[in-house]
């Protein structure tokens, strides 16, 4: 039996390459990466377009309600009316800074306000009102003064527990130097330094000059405070004097290192 021919055996040194996969050059992977980048770019563009449409064009994220918190004297209705929230507008387009400015301008009783977006369809108005620490009587009504000396509201009835400010400055160098507004701030400073027990009994803070401030308390008691300096020390000394001489009518803490009482 004859063996395989030379053609069948193949030429010496040759191997059969018919079963090998075709060679892929560097161009193939490069095209694949380009296609992937194009697809990613298209997907990103479509996603961006969808987000823009959802926020601005759809009815999903439009202002439908307003929620107000923190009001005490003010009503929710007057706060929301002053805010003028654009109901039906895209929530993302609401100018919250402009709303805050508008609220502070229209309602001086507001000390601070935060206008916040409440997704998906709400606006929140977080209000902090000014608190009166002194009252100025004027024409049968009362002007409320806050902790910064700001006269922010006029009311018909005096709020309970808030003393009157009796501003009676004498023509002096002190008045010309500091001015009435500074004297008001000093009175506010004194009112803020009062011990709690004294503050609840305070009926009036009388200011004659920068360093001549006194308090009128219940039961015809008077406290000579002096200037607004060393308020914490004066408060401690006054508390001690009142405990030691509960029936005294006059307490002088203008010089806290040398206090005095009388009328006991």
FENDA-V635531 format. One record per residue. SS is DSSP state (H for helix, E for strand, L for the rest). OMEGA is omega in radians with two decimals (999 if undefined). D_CENTER is the distance of its C-alpha to the mean C-alpha in Angstrom with 1 decimal. Layout:
# FENDA-V635531
ss | omega | d_center
SS | OMEGA | D_CENTER
SS | OMEGA | D_CENTER
This chain:
# FENDA-V635531
ss | omega | d_center
L | -3.08 | 106.4
L | 3.12 | 105.0
L | -3.13 | 101.6
L | -3.13 | 98.6
L | 3.12 | 99.2
H | -3.14 | 97.6
H | -3.13 | 95.4
H | -3.14 | 94.2
H | -3.10 | 93.5
L | -3.13 | 91.7
L | 3.14 | 92.2
L | 3.09 | 91.9
L | -3.14 | 88.5
L | 3.04 | 86.6
L | -3.10 | 84.0
L | -3.12 | 83.0
L | -3.06 | 79.6
L | -3.09 | 79.7
L | -3.13 | 77.3
L | 3.07 | 74.5
L | -3.14 | 71.3
L | -3.13 | 71.0
L | 3.10 | 69.3
L | -3.12 | 65.8
L | -3.12 | 65.0
H | -3.11 | 61.6
H | -3.11 | 61.1
H | 3.11 | 60.5
H | -3.14 | 57.3
H | 3.13 | 56.0
H | 3.13 | 56.2
H | 3.12 | 54.5
H | 3.11 | 51.5
H | -3.13 | 51.3
H | 3.12 | 51.4
H | 3.12 | 48.6
H | 3.11 | 46.4
H | -3.13 | 47.1
H | 3.10 | 46.3
H | 3.12 | 43.0
H | 3.13 | 42.0
H | -3.14 | 43.0
H | 3.12 | 41.1
H | 3.13 | 37.9
H | 3.13 | 38.4
H | 3.13 | 38.9
H | 3.11 | 35.9
H | 3.12 | 33.7
H | 3.13 | 35.3
H | 3.14 | 34.7
H | 3.12 | 31.0
H | 3.13 | 30.6
H | -3.11 | 32.7
H | -3.09 | 30.8
H | -3.02 | 27.3
H | -3.01 | 28.6
H | -3.09 | 32.0
L | 3.09 | 32.2
L | -3.07 | 31.0
L | -3.01 | 29.3
L | 3.10 | 25.7
E | -3.07 | 25.3
L | -3.12 | 22.7
L | -3.12 | 24.3
E | 3.11 | 21.7
E | 3.13 | 18.3
E | -3.09 | 16.6
E | 3.12 | 14.2
E | 3.04 | 12.7
L | -3.11 | 11.4
L | 3.09 | 13.7
L | 3.09 | 16.1
L | 3.09 | 17.9
L | 3.06 | 17.0
L | 3.10 | 18.9
H | -3.09 | 17.9
H | -3.11 | 20.6
H | 3.07 | 19.5
H | -3.11 | 15.9
H | 3.07 | 17.5
H | 3.13 | 20.2
H | -3.13 | 17.9
H | 3.14 | 16.1
L | -3.14 | 19.6
L | -3.12 | 19.1
L | 3.13 | 22.2
L | -3.14 | 23.9
L | 3.13 | 26.5
L | 3.05 | 25.0
E | -3.08 | 24.7
H | -3.08 | 21.3
H | -3.08 | 21.2
H | -3.10 | 21.7
L | 3.13 | 18.8
L | -3.07 | 16.9
H | 3.12 | 13.3
H | 3.12 | 12.3
H | 3.11 | 15.0
H | 3.12 | 13.8
H | 3.12 | 10.3
H | -3.12 | 12.5
H | -3.14 | 15.0
H | -3.14 | 12.9
H | 3.14 | 11.8
H | -3.06 | 15.4
H | -3.08 | 17.1
L | -3.10 | 15.3
L | 3.11 | 14.7
L | 3.13 | 13.9
E | 3.08 | 10.4
E | 3.07 | 8.2
E | 3.08 | 4.8
E | 3.06 | 5.6
E | 3.05 | 6.0
E | -3.04 | 9.8
E | 3.04 | 11.5
E | 3.11 | 15.2
E | -3.06 | 17.0
L | 0.19 | 20.4
L | -2.97 | 23.1
L | -3.07 | 22.6
E | 3.01 | 19.3
E | 3.10 | 16.0
E | 3.10 | 13.2
E | -3.10 | 11.0
E | -2.95 | 8.3
E | 2.94 | 8.0
E | -3.09 | 7.4
E | 3.02 | 10.5
L | 3.11 | 11.9
L | 3.11 | 14.7
L | 3.05 | 18.1
L | 3.08 | 19.9
E | 3.10 | 22.9
E | 3.04 | 24.7
E | -3.13 | 27.0
E | -3.08 | 29.9
E | 3.09 | 31.0
L | 3.13 | 33.7
L | 3.09 | 33.6
E | -3.04 | 29.8
E | 3.10 | 26.9
E | -3.11 | 24.1
E | -3.13 | 20.9
E | -3.08 | 19.6
L | -3.06 | 16.3
L | 3.11 | 15.8
L | -3.12 | 15.7
L | -3.14 | 18.8
L | 3.06 | 17.4
E | -2.90 | 19.7
E | -3.11 | 17.6
E | 3.06 | 19.9
E | -3.10 | 23.6
E | -3.13 | 24.9
L | -3.07 | 28.5
L | -3.12 | 28.4
L | 3.07 | 27.1
L | -3.10 | 24.5
L | 3.06 | 26.3
L | 3.13 | 25.9
L | -3.08 | 24.4
E | 3.07 | 27.0
E | 3.00 | 28.3
E | 3.10 | 28.0
E | -3.08 | 31.6
E | -3.09 | 31.4
L | -3.06 | 35.0
L | 3.08 | 35.2
L | 3.06 | 38.7
L | -3.04 | 39.9
L | 3.06 | 39.7
H | -3.14 | 38.9
H | -3.13 | 35.6
H | -3.14 | 34.5
H | -3.09 | 35.5
H | -3.00 | 33.9
H | -3.12 | 30.4
H | -3.07 | 30.2
H | -3.11 | 28.9
H | 3.12 | 25.2
H | 3.11 | 25.6
H | 3.08 | 27.5
H | 3.14 | 24.8
H | 3.09 | 22.3
H | 3.08 | 25.1
H | 3.10 | 25.5
H | 3.13 | 21.8
H | 3.12 | 22.3
H | -3.14 | 25.4
H | 3.14 | 23.9
H | -3.11 | 21.2
H | -3.07 | 24.0
L | 3.00 | 26.3
L | -3.05 | 27.4
H | -3.11 | 26.4
H | 3.13 | 30.0
H | -3.12 | 30.3
H | -3.14 | 27.0
H | 3.12 | 28.2
H | -3.08 | 31.4
E | 3.11 | 30.1
E | -3.12 | 31.3
E | 2.99 | 30.7
E | -3.07 | 29.7
E | -3.10 | 32.4
E | 3.06 | 32.1
E | 3.10 | 35.3
E | -3.10 | 34.3
L | -3.09 | 32.0
L | 3.09 | 34.0
E | -3.14 | 35.3
E | 3.13 | 32.6
E | -3.11 | 33.8
E | 3.00 | 32.7
E | -3.09 | 34.6
E | 3.04 | 34.6
H | -3.14 | 36.3
H | 3.04 | 40.1
H | 3.10 | 40.6
L | -3.12 | 39.2
E | 3.07 | 37.9
E | 3.02 | 36.0
E | -3.02 | 36.5
E | -3.08 | 33.5
E | 3.10 | 34.3
L | 3.13 | 31.5
L | -3.10 | 27.9
L | 3.11 | 28.9
L | -3.07 | 29.6
H | -3.11 | 27.6
H | 3.13 | 27.4
H | 3.13 | 31.1
H | 3.13 | 32.0
H | 3.13 | 30.1
H | 3.14 | 32.2
H | 3.14 | 35.3
H | 3.12 | 34.8
H | 3.13 | 34.3
H | 3.13 | 37.6
H | -3.11 | 39.4
H | 3.08 | 38.5
H | -3.11 | 39.8
H | -3.10 | 42.9
L | -3.05 | 43.7
L | -3.11 | 42.1
L | -3.13 | 44.5
L | -3.12 | 43.8
L | -3.10 | 42.8
E | 3.12 | 41.5
E | -3.12 | 39.4
E | 3.11 | 39.1
L | -3.12 | 36.6
L | 3.00 | 36.4
L | -2.98 | 38.3
H | 3.09 | 36.9
H | 3.12 | 39.8
H | -3.08 | 42.3
L | -3.13 | 40.8
E | 3.04 | 43.1
E | 3.09 | 43.6
E | 3.09 | 46.1
L | 3.13 | 47.4
L | 999 | 47.6
